[in-house]
């Protein structure tokens, strides 16, 4: 629960008491902290790197194919396929 939401005072006391007795939860909590730190570092590194031209080209091609397959061209109004 402590990972999902802030705990009330009684819950905090119970959680601390549990951590003193449970080595598995202490290890798990340390692992989660390390994992969160590593994810933040990775995301920060990704934000510094712009997408490659190859990636952008493939993305544009994929979107163009998807629009063609769906019967839409860029700038056109979406089709209304309802019978109503």
C-alpha positions in Angstrom: 0.0 0.0 0.0 2.9 2.4 0.8 4.0 2.2 -2.8 0.5 3.1 -4.2 -0.6 5.9 -1.9 0.3 7.9 1.2 -0.3 6.0 4.4 -2.1 7.3 7.4 -0.3 7.5 10.7 -1.4 4.1 12.0 -0.6 2.5 8.7 2.9 4.1 8.8 3.5 2.6 12.3 2.3 -0.8 11.2 4.4 -0.7 8.0 7.5 0.3 10.0 6.9 -2.5 12.5 6.5 -4.9 9.6 9.8 -3.7 8.0 11.7 -4.3 11.2 10.5 -7.9 11.2 10.4 -8.7 7.4 13.8 -8.8 5.6 12.0 -9.7 2.3 10.0 -6.4 2.4 13.1 -4.4 3.2 15.0 -5.9 0.3 12.0 -5.4 -2.0 11.7 -1.7 -1.0 15.4 -1.2 -1.7 15.1 -2.9 -5.1 12.1 -0.7 -6.0 14.0 2.5 -5.0 16.9 1.4 -7.2 14.6 0.5 -10.1 12.8 3.9 -9.9 16.1 5.7 -9.9 17.4 3.8 -12.9 14.1 4.4 -14.8 14.4 8.1 -14.1 18.0 8.2 -15.4 17.0 6.3 -18.5 14.0 8.6 -19.3 16.2 11.6 -18.7 18.7 10.3 -21.2 16.0 9.6 -23.8 14.7 13.2 -23.5 18.1 14.5 -24.5 18.3 12.5 -27.7 16.1 13.6 -30.6 14.6 10.9 -32.8 16.7 9.8 -35.7 15.7 10.7 -39.3 15.3 7.0 -40.1 12.8 6.7 -37.2 10.9 9.8 -38.4 10.8 8.5 -42.0 9.4 5.1 -40.9 6.9 6.8 -38.7 5.7 9.0 -41.6 5.5 6.0 -43.9 3.5 4.0 -41.3 1.0 6.8 -40.8 0.6 7.3 -44.5 -0.1 3.6 -45.0 -2.5 3.6 -42.1 -4.4 6.6 -43.5 -4.6 5.0 -46.9 -5.8 1.7 -45.5 -8.5 3.5 -43.4 -9.7 5.4 -46.5 -8.5 8.7 -45.2 -6.0 11.0 -46.8 -4.3 13.7 -44.9 -6.5 16.8 -44.7 -9.7 15.0 -45.6 -12.7 14.6 -43.4 -13.2 11.3 -41.7 -15.8 9.0 -43.2 -19.1 8.4 -41.4 -19.9 4.7 -41.7 -23.0 4.7 -39.5 -26.3 3.6 -41.0 -28.2 6.2 -39.0 
